[in-house]
Amino acid sequence: MNNTEKLLKYVKEKYGTDPEILWPKYPGNKVLRHSDSPKWYAIIMDIDRSRLGLKGEGIVDIVNFKTDGPLHAEALCETEGIIPAYHMNKNTWISVLLDGTVPFEMVKKLADASYRNTSGGTSKDKSRPPKEWLVPANPKYYDVEKAFSESDLIDWKQGAGIIEGDTVFMYVGSPVSAILYKCVVERTEIPFSYEDENLRIDKLMKIRLLRRYGPEEFPFKVLNDRYGIFAVRGPRGVPARLSKDLNK
């Protein structure tokens, strides 16, 4: 069973998704759609390698997935077998080769993330226990240090999967490159629309500052060497060992 067949089997078992062929002229193009809405969360296509800028000849199956945002999409495209989305918004979507270049375990995780990122509010799990997240802040685009000096409660881009009651540890990027803040999420699903060449925001959450850390406590080198964190490109779970030290 190749990765295309494995993916179709996986989404059928997990989400009850049957692929739709919307263009009879192109039977290799299959749309994967939410069962409770018309939204796509993926599309499988067979494309000539030359049209994707890939080496070699012949047709290759790809799948388009939606990511957490431009920074996440950019980071994923550094992985072999993942490229900017073919015929979709390249800021937030990616194309993943299904020829085995990308391990199927990673394909599954990207499918799950795309499903979450395209879900409506009713499709998300609102009843799970609180979760801890590591969230990046880029000083080039927003002065979060100034924002927290003026108020303990600020608006922030809502990451996929984050709900009220969750804890957010904010990693401030270069030149700081360290975790500086611990916050609690007080409100989510605040409508907001913004997009430029670097950022797209569909909704906001309100987060309240609970604790500050010195830049020398959890810098990137410590996160990398001690906790195995190699990049903070988008919202991600906090490893248990790091959680224990952050909450001391």
C-alpha positions in Angstrom: 0.0 0.0 0.0 1.5 3.3 -1.1 1.2 6.6 0.9 -1.7 7.8 -1.1 -3.7 4.7 -0.3 -2.5 4.8 3.4 -3.7 8.4 3.7 -7.1 7.7 2.2 -7.5 4.7 4.6 -6.3 6.8 7.6 -8.8 9.7 7.0 -11.6 7.3 6.4 -11.0 5.5 9.7 -10.3 8.6 11.8 -12.6 11.2 10.2 -15.1 9.2 8.1 -13.9 11.0 5.0 -14.6 9.7 1.5 -12.6 11.4 -1.2 -14.5 13.5 -3.7 -13.6 13.7 -7.4 -14.8 17.2 -8.4 -13.2 17.2 -11.8 -14.0 14.1 -13.9 -11.3 15.1 -16.4 -8.8 14.7 -13.5 -9.7 11.6 -11.6 -6.4 11.7 -9.7 -7.5 14.9 -8.0 -9.4 14.0 -4.8 -10.8 16.5 -2.3 -10.9 15.6 1.4 -13.7 17.5 3.1 -15.1 18.0 6.7 -18.2 15.9 7.2 -20.0 18.8 9.0 -19.1 21.6 6.5 -18.1 22.1 2.9 -14.5 23.1 3.9 -11.6 21.1 2.4 -8.8 20.1 4.7 -6.8 18.4 2.0 -6.6 17.8 -1.7 -4.6 14.9 -3.3 -3.3 15.5 -6.9 -1.2 13.7 -9.4 1.2 16.2 -10.9 4.1 16.1 -13.4 7.3 16.5 -11.4 8.5 19.2 -13.8 5.5 21.4 -12.9 6.5 21.2 -9.2 10.1 22.1 -10.0 11.3 18.6 -9.0 14.1 16.6 -10.5 13.3 13.6 -12.6 10.4 12.7 -14.9 6.9 11.4 -14.6 3.9 11.9 -12.4 4.0 12.1 -8.6 1.1 12.1 -6.0 1.1 15.1 -3.7 -1.3 16.3 -1.0 -2.0 19.9 0.0 -2.4 20.5 3.8 -3.1 23.7 5.7 -0.5 24.7 8.3 -0.6 26.8 11.5 0.5 29.9 9.5 3.3 31.4 7.3 6.2 30.7 9.8 5.1 27.1 10.2 4.7 26.6 6.4 8.1 28.1 5.8 9.7 25.9 8.4 8.0 22.7 7.0 9.2 23.6 3.5 12.8 23.0 4.8 11.9 19.3 5.0 12.8 17.1 2.0 9.6 16.2 0.2 7.6 19.3 1.4 7.3 22.3 -0.9 5.1 25.5 -1.1 1.6 24.6 -2.0 0.8 23.9 -5.6 -2.2 26.0 -6.8 -3.2 27.1 -3.2 -2.2 29.9 -0.8 1.5 29.4 -0.2 1.4 31.4 3.0 -0.5 28.8 4.9 -0.7 25.7 2.7 2.0 23.2 1.8 2.3 20.3 -0.7 3.6 17.0 0.6 5.0 14.3 -1.7 3.3 10.9 -1.3 6.1 8.9 -3.0 7.7 7.9 0.3 10.1 10.8 0.6 8.1 12.1 3.6 7.5 9.3 6.3 3.9 8.4 6.6 3.9 9.1 10.3 4.6 12.7 9.5 2.0 12.7 6.7 -0.6 11.6 9.4 0.4 14.4 11.7 0.2 17.0 9.0 -3.3 15.6 8.0 -4.5 16.0 11.6 -3.1 19.5 11.8 -4.8 20.5 8.6 -8.0 19.1 9.8 -7.8 21.2 12.9 -6.7 24.3 11.1 -9.7 24.1 8.8 -12.3 23.1 11.4 -15.1 25.3 12.6 -15.6 25.9 16.3 -18.1 23.1 16.6 -15.5 20.6 15.4 -13.0 21.2 18.1 -12.7 19.5 21.4 -13.7 22.1 24.0 -13.8 19.7 27.0 -10.2 18.3 27.2 -8.1 19.0 30.2 -5.9 22.2 30.1 -2.8 21.9 28.0 0.5 23.7 28.0 1.8 25.3 24.8 5.1 26.8 23.6 4.2 29.8 21.4 6.6 31.9 19.3 6.7 35.7 19.3 8.6 37.5 16.6 9.9 41.0 17.7 10.2 42.0 14.1 6.4 42.0 13.7 5.1 42.8 17.3 6.8 44.3 20.4 5.4 41.8 23.0 7.7 43.1 25.7 6.2 46.6 25.3 2.7 45.2 25.3 3.2 43.3 28.6 4.8 46.4 30.1 1.6 48.3 29.5 -0.9 45.6 30.5 -1.0 42.0 31.9 -3.9 41.2 29.5 -3.2 41.3 25.7 -4.7 40.0 22.5 -2.7 37.3 20.6 -3.1 35.3 17.5 -5.0 32.1 18.4 -3.1 29.0 17.5 -4.9 25.8 16.3 -6.0 23.6 19.2 -5.6 26.2 21.9 -8.7 26.7 24.2 -9.6 28.7 27.3 -7.8 27.6 30.4 -4.6 26.5 28.5 -1.2 27.8 29.5 1.0 29.6 27.0 4.8 29.9 27.5 5.9 32.6 25.1 9.2 32.2 23.3 10.5 35.6 22.1 12.6 35.2 19.0 15.9 36.8 17.9 17.6 38.8 19.3 16.2 37.6 22.6 15.8 33.9 21.7 14.4 32.8 25.0 11.1 31.9 26.9 10.1 35.1 28.7 6.5 34.7 29.7 4.0 32.3 31.2 0.3 33.2 30.4 -3.1 31.7 30.8 -5.6 31.8 28.0 -8.8 33.6 29.2 -10.8 33.9 26.0 -10.6 32.4 22.5 -12.5 32.6 19.2 -12.4 36.4 18.9 -13.1 37.3 15.3 -10.3 39.2 13.6 -9.0 39.5 10.0 -5.5 40.5 9.0 -3.1 39.4 6.3 0.2 40.7 4.9 3.1 39.0 3.3 4.4 37.7 6.6 1.3 37.0 8.7 -2.3 35.9 8.5 -4.7 36.2 11.5 -8.2 34.8 11.4 -9.0 35.0 15.1 -7.5 36.2 18.4 -7.3 35.0 22.0 -6.8 37.0 25.2 -3.9 35.9 27.3 -3.0 37.1 30.9 0.5 37.3 32.1 1.2 35.1 35.1 5.0 35.0 35.3 8.1 36.5 33.7 11.4 34.7 33.1 14.9 36.2 32.7 16.4 35.7 29.2 19.2 33.7 30.8 16.8 31.1 32.3 15.4 29.4 29.2 17.4 30.6 26.2 17.3 28.7 22.9 20.6 26.9 23.6 19.2 25.5 26.8 16.0 24.5 25.1 18.0 22.7 22.4 20.6 21.1 24.5 18.6 20.1 27.6 15.1 19.6 26.3 15.6 18.6 22.6 13.7 21.6 21.1 15.2 22.4 17.7 12.9 25.1 16.6 9.9 27.2 17.8 8.1 28.0 14.6 4.5 27.6 15.7 2.4 26.5 18.7 3.6 23.2 20.1 3.2 21.1 23.2 5.6 21.5 26.1 7.8 18.5 26.9 7.2 17.1 30.4 10.7 17.8 31.6 10.6 21.5 30.4 7.1 21.9 31.9 8.4 20.7 35.3 11.3 23.3 35.2 9.1 26.1 34.0 6.6 25.5 36.8 9.1 25.4 39.6 
